[in-house]
Amino acid sequence: MESIKNVYRIGMGPSSSHTMGPKRASAKFKLKYPEADSYQVTLYGSLALTGKGHMTDKAIFSELDEKKTKIIWKPRVFLKFHPNGMKFEALDKKKKIIGIGGLIE
């Protein structure tokens, strides 16, 4: 029998959906581009609207070093595919994009 801790997970902040997904996505992106010198993360729609208060930025920084990561908030842009869209960009030392990912159109 599975432990209840395996079925239900609790993230940081008042909304687990605004922290657990971004934290997990950040970890996966970092694994894909570990050689990146820095990262840029764009948050869209409701994720950007409530992200500060729900600690979305803290969840992202827990995986991608805060000193190496810039977060761009676009609360007025709602993507068709999902209201909590995210775009990740991996950058080299010259700030050239070496990789893109996330829940984007």
Beta strands, then each sheet from edge to edge (+ up, - down):
strand 1: 38-44
strand 2: 69-74
strand 3: 86-91
strand 4: 97-101
sheet 1: 2+ 1+ 3- 4+
end
